[in-house]
């Protein structure tokens, strides 16, 4: 056990060496990073079930953003074009009401976070220890976010200290069902608020050596069971913040985030004849520097400024058929070198006691450079701009109307590549634009209830990868891809029906046009597969409908029960193409019981049916095979040793189920974790 006791011991020593003042750390939100639709005069919209707090993250032991989002109704960890959790790229991806992460961008404190080239971001690489909460907007999102919010937006809100000095240190150990070592976690958070200035520092590391398959898995020619091949990952992250508050209403802050990761990709282990890719990423590094300010102008106005620079370095190694991961395939490694920079301004003012007006302007540059081993670098660059205006009119203290519109434009600045013989080639430059109007009516019958009706017409520009990628010669480029558009309708409500029971729900209808999806059966690429050449294309009109319901029951001071359920149906009116599937039914249920003054027990069930689809390598348009449905049971006990120390002991996948979000990419069997936390 000595190989993993050392990092655990170091973290515990750090905790013991910390200030012994008996003060519990508070996790306060960094309000500069929030982007909210104002509804009732000065208040932000409280749309049901769309916020995950730090308490939720700790209670359910959600260490990554992907696993955290999976608790929400209408949100599913799933496979998207070989980019789902456990799939070819071993990425945690989510779909929200049928939209993927290209269509629902992710932000950190209102700063765009997604990888500039393909619009995706691996949510498994983003740890949650440094967050105060996660806000999810579905369908109707503030126009102040900027462009590309086709299905909504995800905003990760970092932490801000409230005391002169505060912090916490956690050390964790992970094992398989036989108590054999899987890996360890450690995180530390320190901060201080001196009134006119504050600082915050967070550091975390999740080091996974391997995970073990479920005992239900039947060995096959791809996977012999036991320890999952190539299932390692290592994620280190630091988040630093410094801010000043020279007067009431004014705040200026600079933030720095550095993530360094490496990971393997467990190969396909299903029953089909598709290719087995043996991939590793020895480098998945992201670095962000951003500035946010909020300045009060008189009594009723403000201006908020944001500026940012984000860098992404990525190296993919492909070992072809070599199961020992020793000899690289020809043309590898493959390198990505991306960076994004830009700024935004937001101005808000009260036109009257009943009317608030906000205006925003954004500019963002996305630069992608990539090359295979021994090849020259391709270079692509887009400029995206957006101007938005949002108005809130309160007819009464209980009834408000929110209207907004944005104008977005994308211009291609550079699309320089090389032919197969090494001759420089440049695509024709192009541009695209879109108008995005929306309106929402919000009614609050009581202080803790709300009813809303919203409609929003949203758009998304095709990414650089959508338009220009050849995917190692298997894909045809399509620089003339059109925008995706969706008109999103929603009716929802939330509130306490009795003092102990809170209910929430929503019904939605999305009408999406020119949806972009991969098609097959084409000709003209350099290395066509058994499906022929692939291409990203506008496949037509898609209707998405669904419901979301949830309840929280506070039985007494010691017992809380809750659940959320969602149903999503999608219909492509162009029957020539099969939609990439999402689960129709999704359930998350939990219970928490304060058994004694020191012992709390919690458990949750995560269940989904098996409509996620993956493609088999036969036929012109592909043969689609669903993954199986699953139901996972997780259990955890938390013991309060004293005011400073707590210990968590938990078990995930208690019933040791064999499951996958995408067929053939099976995930971890029963596993255990132990966390020890020192707060001060």
C-alpha positions as CSV (number, residue, x, y, z in Angstrom):
1,X,0.0,0.0,0.0
2,X,3.0,2.3,0.2
3,X,2.6,3.4,-3.4
4,X,-0.5,5.4,-2.5
5,X,-0.1,6.2,1.2
6,X,2.5,8.9,0.5
7,X,0.2,11.4,-1.3
8,X,-2.6,10.7,1.2
9,X,-0.2,11.3,4.1
10,X,1.1,14.5,2.7
11,X,-2.4,15.9,2.3
12,X,-3.3,15.0,5.9
13,X,-0.1,16.6,7.2
14,X,-1.0,19.8,5.3
15,X,-4.4,19.7,7.0
16,X,-2.9,19.3,10.4
17,X,-0.5,22.1,9.8
18,X,-3.3,24.5,8.9
19,X,-4.7,27.2,11.2
20,X,-6.4,25.5,14.1
21,X,-9.1,28.2,14.5
22,X,-12.4,26.4,14.8
23,X,-14.2,28.1,12.0
24,X,-16.0,26.2,9.2
25,X,-15.2,27.4,5.7
26,X,-18.0,28.9,3.7
27,X,-18.3,28.4,-0.1
28,X,-19.6,31.7,-1.4
29,X,-20.3,32.4,-5.1
30,X,-18.1,34.7,-7.2
31,X,-21.0,36.9,-8.2
32,X,-18.9,38.8,-10.8
33,X,-19.0,35.5,-12.8
34,X,-22.8,35.2,-12.9
35,X,-24.9,35.9,-15.9
36,X,-28.6,36.0,-15.0
37,X,-31.9,36.9,-16.6
38,X,-33.4,39.5,-14.3
39,X,-37.1,38.8,-13.7
40,X,-38.7,40.5,-10.7
41,X,-37.1,43.9,-10.5
42,X,-33.6,43.2,-9.1
43,X,-33.9,39.5,-8.7
44,X,-32.5,36.8,-11.0
45,X,-34.8,34.1,-12.5
46,X,-35.1,31.0,-10.3
47,X,-35.8,28.4,-12.9
48,X,-36.4,25.0,-11.3
49,X,-33.6,22.5,-10.8
50,X,-31.0,24.3,-12.9
51,X,-28.4,25.1,-10.2
52,X,-26.0,22.7,-8.6
53,X,-24.4,24.0,-5.4
54,X,-21.1,23.1,-3.8
55,X,-23.1,21.3,-1.1
56,X,-24.7,19.1,-3.8
57,X,-21.3,18.4,-5.3
58,X,-19.9,17.2,-2.0
59,X,-23.0,15.3,-0.9
60,X,-23.0,13.2,-4.1
61,X,-19.2,13.1,-4.5
62,X,-19.3,14.6,-8.0
63,X,-15.6,15.4,-8.7
64,X,-16.0,16.3,-12.3
65,X,-18.4,18.7,-14.1
66,X,-19.7,16.0,-16.3
67,X,-20.8,13.7,-13.4
68,X,-22.3,16.8,-11.7
69,X,-24.4,17.8,-14.6
70,X,-25.7,14.2,-14.9
71,X,-27.8,14.8,-11.8
72,X,-30.1,17.3,-13.5
73,X,-33.3,16.4,-15.4
74,X,-33.0,16.5,-19.1
75,X,-29.2,16.1,-18.9
76,X,-27.5,12.9,-19.9
77,X,-23.9,11.7,-20.0
78,X,-23.8,10.2,-23.5
79,X,-21.8,9.4,-26.6
80,X,-21.7,12.0,-29.4
81,X,-20.0,11.1,-32.7
82,X,-17.5,8.9,-30.9
83,X,-17.0,11.6,-28.3
84,X,-19.0,10.4,-25.3
85,X,-18.0,9.4,-21.8
86,X,-16.2,6.0,-22.1
87,X,-16.3,6.2,-25.9
88,X,-13.4,6.5,-28.3
89,X,-12.0,9.7,-26.9
90,X,-12.8,8.8,-23.3
91,X,-14.5,12.1,-22.8
92,X,-17.3,13.1,-20.5
93,X,-19.8,14.8,-22.8
94,X,-23.4,15.7,-22.0
95,X,-26.6,16.3,-23.9
96,X,-29.2,18.7,-22.6
97,X,-32.7,18.1,-24.0
98,X,-31.0,16.6,-27.1
99,X,-28.4,19.3,-27.6
100,X,-24.7,18.6,-27.3
101,X,-21.9,20.7,-26.0
102,X,-21.4,22.4,-29.4
103,X,-24.9,23.7,-29.1
104,X,-24.8,24.5,-25.4
105,X,-21.5,26.3,-24.7
106,X,-19.8,26.1,-21.4
107,X,-18.3,29.1,-19.5
108,X,-16.2,29.7,-16.4
109,X,-17.4,32.9,-14.7
110,X,-19.1,34.0,-17.9
111,X,-15.8,33.4,-19.9
112,X,-16.1,31.0,-22.9
113,X,-14.4,27.7,-22.0
114,X,-15.0,25.4,-24.9
115,X,-12.2,24.3,-27.2
116,X,-12.2,26.7,-30.1
117,X,-11.7,24.1,-32.9
118,X,-14.6,21.7,-32.4
119,X,-16.7,23.5,-29.8
120,X,-16.5,20.5,-27.4
121,X,-14.8,20.3,-24.1
122,X,-14.0,17.2,-22.1
123,X,-16.0,17.7,-18.9
124,X,-14.1,14.9,-17.3
125,X,-11.0,17.1,-17.2
126,X,-12.7,19.8,-15.2
127,X,-12.8,19.2,-11.5
128,X,-15.4,20.8,-9.2
129,X,-13.5,21.5,-6.1
130,X,-12.9,25.1,-7.0
131,X,-16.5,25.9,-7.9
132,X,-19.3,27.4,-5.7
133,X,-22.1,26.3,-8.1
134,X,-23.0,25.3,-11.6
135,X,-25.8,27.2,-13.4
136,X,-27.6,25.6,-16.4
137,X,-29.9,27.6,-18.7
138,X,-32.0,25.4,-21.0
139,X,-33.6,26.8,-24.1
140,X,-34.2,30.3,-22.8
141,X,-30.8,31.8,-21.8
142,X,-29.7,35.4,-21.4
143,X,-28.7,37.1,-24.6
144,X,-25.8,38.6,-22.5
145,X,-23.9,35.3,-22.9
146,X,-23.1,36.1,-26.6
147,X,-23.3,33.8,-29.6
148,X,-23.9,30.1,-30.1
149,X,-26.4,29.4,-27.3
150,X,-28.7,27.2,-29.4
151,X,-30.0,25.1,-26.6
152,X,-28.9,27.2,-23.6
153,X,-25.7,27.7,-21.6
154,X,-23.6,26.2,-18.8
155,X,-21.8,28.6,-16.4
156,X,-19.3,27.4,-13.8
157,X,-19.1,29.8,-11.0
158,X,-15.9,29.9,-9.0
159,X,-15.5,30.6,-5.3
160,X,-14.9,33.8,-3.4
161,X,-13.8,34.0,0.3
162,X,-16.0,35.7,2.9
163,X,-13.8,35.5,6.0
164,X,-10.4,37.0,6.7
165,X,-8.9,33.6,6.4
166,X,-10.6,30.3,5.5
167,X,-10.0,27.1,3.7
168,X,-10.2,23.3,3.6
169,X,-8.0,20.4,2.7
170,X,-9.2,17.0,1.5
171,X,-7.4,13.7,0.8
172,X,-9.1,10.8,-0.8
173,X,-8.4,7.2,-1.7
174,X,-10.1,5.1,-4.4
175,X,-10.3,1.3,-4.6
176,X,-12.1,-1.4,-6.6
177,X,-14.6,-3.9,-5.1
178,X,-11.7,-6.0,-3.7
179,X,-10.1,-3.0,-2.0
180,X,-7.3,-2.9,-4.5
181,X,-5.8,0.5,-5.3
182,X,-7.4,2.6,-8.1
183,X,-6.1,6.0,-7.4
184,X,-6.2,9.0,-5.1
185,X,-7.6,12.6,-4.9
186,X,-6.5,15.6,-3.0
187,X,-7.6,19.2,-3.1
188,X,-6.9,22.3,-1.1
189,X,-8.7,25.7,-0.9
190,X,-7.4,28.8,0.8
191,X,-8.7,32.3,0.7
192,X,-9.1,35.6,2.6
193,X,-11.3,38.7,2.4
194,X,-10.0,41.9,3.9
195,X,-12.9,44.1,3.0
196,X,-11.3,46.2,0.3
197,X,-9.4,43.3,-1.3
198,X,-9.6,39.5,-1.4
199,X,-7.6,36.4,-2.6
200,X,-8.5,32.8,-3.4
201,X,-6.3,29.8,-4.2
202,X,-7.4,26.3,-5.1
203,X,-5.4,23.3,-6.1
204,X,-6.6,19.7,-6.9
205,X,-5.3,16.5,-8.2
206,X,-7.2,13.4,-9.3
207,X,-4.8,10.5,-10.1
208,X,-6.5,7.4,-11.4
209,X,-4.2,4.4,-12.1
210,X,-6.9,2.2,-13.5
211,X,-10.4,1.0,-12.9
212,X,-11.9,-2.5,-12.8
213,X,-14.7,-3.9,-15.0
214,X,-18.0,-5.1,-13.4
215,X,-18.1,-8.8,-12.5
216,X,-21.1,-9.0,-14.9
217,X,-18.9,-8.3,-17.9
218,X,-18.4,-11.3,-20.3
219,X,-14.8,-11.4,-21.6
220,X,-14.5,-11.2,-25.4
221,X,-11.8,-10.8,-28.0
222,X,-11.4,-7.1,-27.2
223,X,-11.4,-7.2,-23.4
224,X,-10.6,-10.0,-21.0
225,X,-12.3,-8.4,-18.0
226,X,-10.7,-7.5,-14.7
227,X,-8.7,-4.3,-14.9
228,X,-9.9,-2.2,-17.9
229,X,-7.2,-1.7,-20.5
230,X,-5.8,1.8,-20.8
231,X,-8.1,3.2,-18.1
232,X,-5.7,5.7,-16.5
233,X,-6.1,9.5,-16.1
234,X,-4.4,12.3,-14.2
235,X,-5.9,15.7,-13.7
236,X,-4.2,18.6,-12.0
237,X,-5.6,22.0,-11.6
238,X,-4.9,25.3,-9.9
239,X,-7.3,28.3,-9.8
240,X,-6.0,31.7,-8.5
241,X,-8.0,34.8,-7.9
242,X,-7.2,38.3,-6.7
243,X,-9.7,41.1,-6.4
244,X,-10.2,44.6,-5.0
245,X,-13.4,46.3,-3.9
246,X,-12.4,49.9,-3.5
247,X,-16.0,51.1,-2.8
248,X,-19.5,49.7,-2.5
249,X,-20.7,48.4,-5.8
250,X,-17.3,48.3,-7.5
251,X,-15.2,45.2,-7.9
252,X,-12.2,44.3,-10.0
253,X,-10.7,40.8,-10.3
254,X,-8.0,38.9,-12.2
255,X,-8.2,35.1,-12.4
256,X,-5.8,32.4,-13.6
257,X,-6.5,28.7,-14.2
258,X,-4.0,26.1,-15.2
259,X,-5.1,22.5,-16.0
260,X,-2.6,19.8,-16.9
261,X,-4.0,16.3,-17.7
262,X,-3.1,13.1,-19.4
263,X,-5.4,10.1,-20.1
264,X,-5.8,6.8,-21.8
265,X,-8.8,5.7,-23.8
266,X,-10.1,2.2,-23.0
267,X,-10.7,0.5,-26.3
268,X,-14.0,-0.8,-27.7
269,X,-15.1,-4.0,-25.9
270,X,-18.5,-4.6,-27.4
271,X,-20.0,-7.3,-29.7
272,X,-19.7,-5.6,-33.1
273,X,-17.0,-5.7,-35.7
274,X,-16.1,-2.1,-35.5
275,X,-12.4,-0.9,-35.4
276,X,-10.6,-0.9,-32.1
277,X,-8.7,2.4,-31.5
278,X,-5.8,2.3,-29.1
279,X,-5.3,6.0,-28.2
280,X,-3.6,7.9,-25.4
281,X,-3.3,11.6,-24.6
282,X,-0.1,12.3,-22.8
283,X,-1.0,16.0,-23.0
284,X,-4.4,17.7,-22.4
285,X,-3.5,21.1,-21.1
286,X,-5.6,24.2,-20.7
287,X,-4.6,27.6,-19.4
288,X,-6.9,30.6,-18.9
289,X,-6.3,34.2,-17.8
290,X,-9.2,36.5,-17.4
291,X,-10.2,39.9,-15.9
292,X,-13.6,40.9,-14.8
293,X,-14.7,44.3,-13.4
294,X,-18.0,45.7,-12.2
295,X,-18.3,49.5,-11.8
296,X,-21.3,51.3,-10.4
297,X,-22.4,54.4,-12.4
298,X,-24.6,56.6,-10.2
299,X,-27.4,55.0,-8.2
300,X,-29.1,53.0,-11.0
301,X,-26.4,51.9,-13.5
302,X,-23.3,49.8,-13.9
303,X,-20.8,48.6,-16.5
304,X,-19.2,45.2,-16.4
305,X,-16.1,44.4,-18.5
306,X,-14.5,41.0,-19.3
307,X,-11.3,40.2,-21.1
308,X,-9.7,36.8,-21.5
309,X,-7.0,34.7,-23.1
310,X,-7.3,30.9,-23.2
311,X,-4.8,28.4,-24.5
312,X,-5.2,24.7,-25.3
313,X,-2.4,22.2,-26.0
314,X,-3.2,18.6,-26.9
315,X,-1.3,15.6,-28.1
316,X,-2.9,12.4,-29.4
317,X,-0.9,9.1,-29.8
318,X,-2.4,6.3,-31.8
319,X,-0.9,2.8,-31.4
320,X,-3.0,1.2,-34.1
321,X,-3.3,-2.5,-33.5
322,X,-0.5,-2.6,-30.9
323,X,-2.2,-3.8,-27.6
324,X,1.0,-3.1,-25.7
325,X,0.8,0.6,-26.5
326,X,4.5,0.7,-27.6
327,X,4.7,1.4,-31.3
328,X,3.0,4.5,-32.7
329,X,1.0,4.2,-35.9
330,X,2.2,6.1,-39.0
331,X,1.5,9.9,-38.9
332,X,1.4,10.1,-35.1
333,X,1.5,11.9,-32.7
334,X,-1.2,14.4,-33.7
335,X,-0.9,17.9,-32.2
336,X,-3.4,20.6,-31.4
337,X,-2.4,24.1,-30.5
338,X,-5.4,26.4,-30.0
339,X,-5.9,29.7,-28.4
340,X,-8.9,32.0,-27.9
341,X,-9.0,35.6,-26.8
342,X,-11.6,38.3,-26.6
343,X,-13.5,40.7,-24.5
344,X,-17.1,41.8,-23.7
345,X,-18.9,44.7,-22.1
346,X,-22.2,44.8,-20.3
347,X,-24.1,47.9,-19.4
348,X,-27.2,47.9,-17.2
349,X,-29.5,50.6,-15.9
350,X,-32.9,51.1,-14.3
351,X,-35.0,53.1,-16.7
352,X,-37.7,53.4,-14.0
353,X,-38.8,51.6,-10.8
354,X,-40.4,48.9,-13.0
355,X,-38.0,48.6,-15.9
356,X,-34.4,47.4,-16.2
357,X,-32.3,47.5,-19.4
358,X,-29.1,45.6,-20.2
359,X,-26.9,45.9,-23.3
360,X,-23.9,43.7,-24.1
361,X,-21.2,43.5,-26.8
362,X,-18.8,40.6,-27.4
363,X,-15.8,39.9,-29.6
364,X,-14.0,36.6,-29.7
365,X,-11.1,35.2,-31.8
366,X,-10.7,31.4,-32.2
367,X,-7.4,30.2,-33.6
368,X,-6.7,26.5,-34.3
369,X,-3.3,25.0,-35.4
370,X,-2.8,21.3,-35.9
371,X,-0.5,18.9,-37.6
372,X,0.3,15.2,-37.8
373,X,3.8,14.0,-37.1
374,X,6.2,15.3,-39.8
375,X,3.6,17.4,-41.5
376,X,3.3,21.2,-41.7
377,X,0.7,23.0,-39.5
378,X,-2.8,23.8,-40.7
379,X,-4.1,27.1,-39.4
380,X,-7.8,28.2,-39.0
381,X,-9.2,31.4,-37.4
382,X,-12.7,32.7,-36.8
383,X,-13.9,36.0,-35.4
384,X,-17.2,36.0,-33.7
385,X,-19.1,39.1,-32.6
386,X,-22.4,39.6,-30.8
387,X,-24.5,42.5,-29.7
388,X,-27.4,41.9,-27.3
389,X,-30.1,43.9,-25.5
390,X,-32.4,42.6,-22.7
391,X,-35.3,44.4,-21.1
392,X,-37.2,43.5,-18.0
393,X,-40.6,45.2,-17.3
394,X,-42.3,44.4,-13.9
395,X,-46.0,45.0,-14.4
396,X,-46.5,44.2,-10.7
397,X,-44.5,42.8,-7.9
398,X,-45.6,39.3,-9.1
399,X,-45.6,39.6,-12.9
400,X,-42.7,40.5,-15.2
401,X,-42.0,40.3,-18.9
402,X,-38.4,39.8,-20.2
403,X,-37.6,40.5,-23.8
404,X,-34.3,40.3,-25.6
405,X,-32.6,40.1,-28.9
406,X,-29.0,39.6,-30.1
407,X,-27.2,39.9,-33.5
408,X,-24.3,37.5,-34.0
409,X,-21.8,37.4,-36.8
410,X,-19.0,34.9,-37.6
411,X,-16.2,35.8,-40.0
412,X,-13.5,33.4,-41.2
413,X,-10.1,35.1,-41.1
414,X,-7.9,32.2,-42.0
415,X,-8.3,28.6,-43.4
416,X,-4.9,27.6,-44.5
417,X,-4.0,23.9,-45.1
418,X,-2.0,21.6,-47.3
419,X,-2.9,19.1,-50.0
420,X,-1.8,15.5,-49.7
421,X,1.3,16.3,-51.7
422,X,2.2,19.2,-49.3
423,X,1.1,22.1,-51.5
424,X,-0.3,25.1,-49.6
425,X,-4.0,25.6,-50.1
426,X,-6.5,28.1,-48.7
427,X,-10.3,27.8,-48.6
428,X,-12.5,30.6,-49.6
429,X,-13.2,32.9,-46.6
430,X,-16.9,33.2,-45.6
431,X,-19.1,34.6,-43.0
432,X,-22.5,34.0,-41.3
433,X,-24.9,36.0,-39.2
434,X,-28.0,35.4,-37.1
435,X,-30.7,37.3,-35.2
436,X,-31.9,35.8,-31.9
437,X,-35.1,37.2,-30.4
438,X,-36.7,35.9,-27.2
439,X,-39.3,36.7,-24.6
440,X,-40.4,35.3,-21.3
441,X,-43.3,35.9,-19.0
442,X,-42.7,35.2,-15.3
443,X,-45.3,35.1,-12.6
444,X,-44.6,34.7,-8.9
445,X,-47.7,33.8,-6.9
446,X,-45.8,33.6,-3.6
447,X,-42.2,34.3,-2.5
448,X,-41.1,30.8,-3.0
449,X,-42.9,29.8,-6.2
450,X,-42.8,30.8,-9.8
451,X,-44.5,30.1,-13.1
452,X,-42.9,30.9,-16.5
453,X,-43.6,30.8,-20.2
454,X,-40.7,31.4,-22.5
455,X,-40.0,31.4,-26.3
456,X,-36.5,31.9,-27.8
457,X,-35.1,31.7,-31.3
458,X,-31.5,30.6,-31.0
459,X,-28.7,29.9,-33.4
460,X,-25.3,28.2,-33.6
461,X,-22.5,28.8,-36.1
462,X,-20.7,25.7,-37.5
463,X,-17.4,25.2,-35.8
464,X,-14.0,25.2,-37.5
465,X,-13.9,21.4,-37.2
466,X,-17.5,21.1,-38.6
467,X,-16.4,22.9,-41.7
468,X,-12.7,22.0,-42.3
469,X,-11.7,18.7,-40.6
470,X,-10.7,15.7,-42.7
471,X,-10.4,13.3,-39.7
472,X,-7.3,11.7,-41.0
473,X,-8.6,11.5,-44.5
474,X,-12.0,9.9,-43.7
475,X,-14.1,13.0,-44.0
476,X,-14.9,15.6,-46.6
477,X,-14.7,19.2,-45.7
478,X,-17.7,21.4,-45.9
479,X,-16.8,25.1,-45.6
480,X,-20.3,26.2,-46.6
481,X,-22.2,24.7,-43.7
482,X,-25.2,26.8,-42.7
483,X,-26.1,27.9,-39.2
484,X,-28.3,25.8,-37.0
485,X,-31.5,27.5,-35.8
486,X,-33.9,26.4,-33.1
487,X,-37.1,27.9,-31.7
488,X,-37.4,26.8,-28.1
489,X,-40.8,26.9,-26.2
490,X,-41.1,26.1,-22.5
491,X,-43.8,26.3,-19.8
492,X,-42.6,25.6,-16.3
493,X,-43.4,26.0,-12.6
494,X,-41.9,25.5,-9.2
495,X,-42.9,26.0,-5.6
496,X,-44.0,24.5,-2.2
497,X,-47.4,22.9,-2.4
498,X,-47.3,22.2,1.3
499,X,-44.6,23.3,3.8
500,X,-42.7,20.0,3.5
501,X,-43.0,19.4,-0.3
502,X,-41.6,21.3,-3.2
503,X,-42.5,20.4,-6.7
504,X,-41.1,21.6,-10.0
505,X,-41.7,20.8,-13.6
506,X,-41.4,22.0,-17.2
507,X,-42.8,21.1,-20.6
508,X,-40.7,22.0,-23.7
509,X,-40.9,21.9,-27.5
510,X,-37.9,22.7,-29.7
511,X,-38.1,23.2,-33.4
512,X,-34.6,22.9,-34.9
513,X,-33.7,23.6,-38.5
514,X,-30.6,22.8,-40.4
515,X,-29.2,20.7,-37.6
516,X,-25.6,19.6,-38.3
517,X,-24.8,15.9,-38.1
518,X,-22.3,13.5,-39.6
519,X,-23.5,11.7,-42.7
520,X,-21.8,8.8,-44.6
521,X,-21.8,7.0,-48.0
522,X,-20.0,9.8,-49.9
523,X,-17.0,9.7,-52.2
524,X,-13.9,11.8,-52.7
525,X,-11.9,11.6,-49.4
526,X,-8.4,10.1,-49.3
527,X,-9.1,7.2,-47.0
528,X,-12.8,6.2,-47.1
529,X,-13.9,3.5,-44.6
530,X,-16.5,0.8,-45.0
531,X,-19.1,3.5,-44.7
532,X,-17.6,5.5,-47.5
533,X,-16.6,9.1,-46.9
534,X,-18.1,11.0,-44.0
535,X,-19.1,14.7,-43.8
536,X,-20.8,17.2,-41.5
537,X,-24.0,18.3,-43.1
538,X,-27.3,20.2,-42.4
539,X,-29.6,17.2,-42.1
540,X,-32.9,19.0,-41.9
541,X,-35.7,19.7,-39.4
542,X,-35.7,18.1,-35.9
543,X,-38.5,18.3,-33.4
544,X,-37.6,17.7,-29.8
545,X,-40.3,17.5,-27.1
546,X,-40.2,16.5,-23.5
547,X,-41.2,16.9,-19.8
548,X,-39.2,17.4,-16.7
549,X,-40.6,16.8,-13.2
550,X,-39.1,16.8,-9.7
551,X,-39.9,16.8,-6.1
552,X,-38.2,17.4,-2.8
553,X,-39.8,16.2,0.4
554,X,-38.5,17.4,3.8
555,X,-39.9,14.7,6.1
556,X,-38.4,16.3,9.2
557,X,-35.2,17.9,10.3
558,X,-33.2,14.7,9.7
559,X,-34.7,13.2,6.6
560,X,-34.8,14.6,3.0
561,X,-36.0,12.7,-0.1
562,X,-36.0,13.9,-3.7
563,X,-36.1,12.9,-7.4
564,X,-36.1,14.3,-10.9
565,X,-37.3,12.7,-14.0
566,X,-37.2,13.7,-17.6
567,X,-38.6,12.3,-20.9
568,X,-37.1,13.5,-24.2
569,X,-38.4,12.6,-27.7
570,X,-36.7,13.6,-30.9
571,X,-38.0,13.3,-34.5
572,X,-35.9,14.1,-37.6
573,X,-38.4,15.1,-40.3
574,X,-35.7,14.2,-42.9
575,X,-36.1,10.4,-42.7
576,X,-32.9,9.8,-44.8
577,X,-30.7,10.3,-41.7
578,X,-30.8,8.7,-38.3
579,X,-30.4,11.0,-35.4
580,X,-27.7,10.3,-32.9
581,X,-29.8,9.2,-29.9
582,X,-30.3,10.4,-26.4
583,X,-32.0,8.5,-23.6
584,X,-35.8,8.9,-23.7
585,X,-36.2,8.4,-19.9
586,X,-33.8,9.6,-17.2
587,X,-34.2,9.4,-13.4
588,X,-32.2,10.7,-10.5
589,X,-33.4,10.0,-7.0
590,X,-31.8,10.5,-3.7
591,X,-32.2,10.4,0.1
592,X,-30.2,11.9,2.9
593,X,-30.7,11.0,6.6
594,X,-29.0,12.6,9.6
595,X,-28.8,9.4,11.6
596,X,-27.1,11.0,14.6
597,X,-25.6,14.4,15.4
598,X,-22.3,13.1,13.9
599,X,-23.4,10.5,11.2
600,X,-25.2,11.3,8.0
601,X,-26.1,8.7,5.4
602,X,-27.0,9.5,1.8
603,X,-27.8,7.4,-1.3
604,X,-28.8,8.0,-4.9
605,X,-30.1,6.1,-7.9
606,X,-29.0,7.2,-11.4
607,X,-31.1,5.4,-14.1
608,X,-31.6,5.7,-17.8
609,X,-32.9,3.7,-20.7
610,X,-30.7,2.6,-23.5
611,X,-31.5,4.7,-26.5
612,X,-28.0,6.1,-27.0
613,X,-26.8,4.9,-30.4
614,X,-23.4,4.1,-31.8
615,X,-22.5,3.3,-35.4
616,X,-21.4,-0.1,-36.7
617,X,-19.0,-0.1,-39.7
618,X,-21.4,-1.6,-42.3
619,X,-23.8,-0.1,-44.8
620,X,-23.9,3.3,-46.6
621,X,-25.7,5.2,-43.8
622,X,-24.5,3.0,-41.0
623,X,-26.2,0.4,-38.8
624,X,-27.0,1.7,-35.4
625,X,-26.8,-0.3,-32.2
626,X,-28.1,0.9,-28.9
627,X,-26.4,0.6,-25.6
628,X,-28.4,-1.0,-22.8
629,X,-30.3,0.8,-20.1
630,X,-28.9,0.9,-16.6
631,X,-29.7,1.7,-13.0
632,X,-26.8,2.6,-10.7
633,X,-27.0,2.7,-6.9
634,X,-24.5,4.8,-4.9
635,X,-24.2,5.0,-1.1
636,X,-22.2,7.2,1.2
637,X,-21.7,7.8,4.9
638,X,-20.3,11.1,6.3
639,X,-19.0,11.2,9.9
640,X,-18.4,14.5,11.6
641,X,-15.4,13.8,13.8
642,X,-15.4,17.3,15.3
643,X,-16.0,20.8,14.1
644,X,-12.8,20.7,12.0
645,X,-12.7,17.1,10.6
646,X,-15.1,15.0,8.5
647,X,-14.7,11.6,6.9
648,X,-16.7,10.2,3.9
649,X,-16.9,6.5,3.1
650,X,-18.8,5.6,0.0
651,X,-19.5,3.0,-2.6
652,X,-20.4,3.7,-6.3
653,X,-22.2,1.2,-8.5
654,X,-23.1,-0.8,-5.4
655,X,-24.7,-3.6,-7.4
656,X,-21.7,-3.9,-9.6
657,X,-23.6,-3.4,-12.9
658,X,-22.0,-3.7,-16.3
659,X,-23.1,-0.5,-18.2
660,X,-22.0,1.9,-20.9
661,X,-23.3,5.3,-22.1
662,X,-22.2,4.2,-25.6
663,X,-22.3,0.6,-26.7
664,X,-19.1,-1.3,-26.1
665,X,-17.3,1.3,-24.0
666,X,-18.0,-0.2,-20.6
667,X,-17.4,1.8,-17.4
668,X,-16.3,1.1,-13.9
669,X,-17.8,-1.7,-11.7
670,X,-18.3,-1.5,-8.0
671,X,-15.8,0.9,-6.4
672,X,-15.1,2.5,-3.1
673,X,-13.8,5.8,-1.9
674,X,-12.6,7.3,1.4
675,X,-12.2,11.1,1.8
676,X,-10.9,12.9,4.9
677,X,-11.5,16.7,5.1
678,X,-10.1,19.4,7.4
679,X,-12.0,22.7,7.4
680,X,-10.9,25.9,9.1
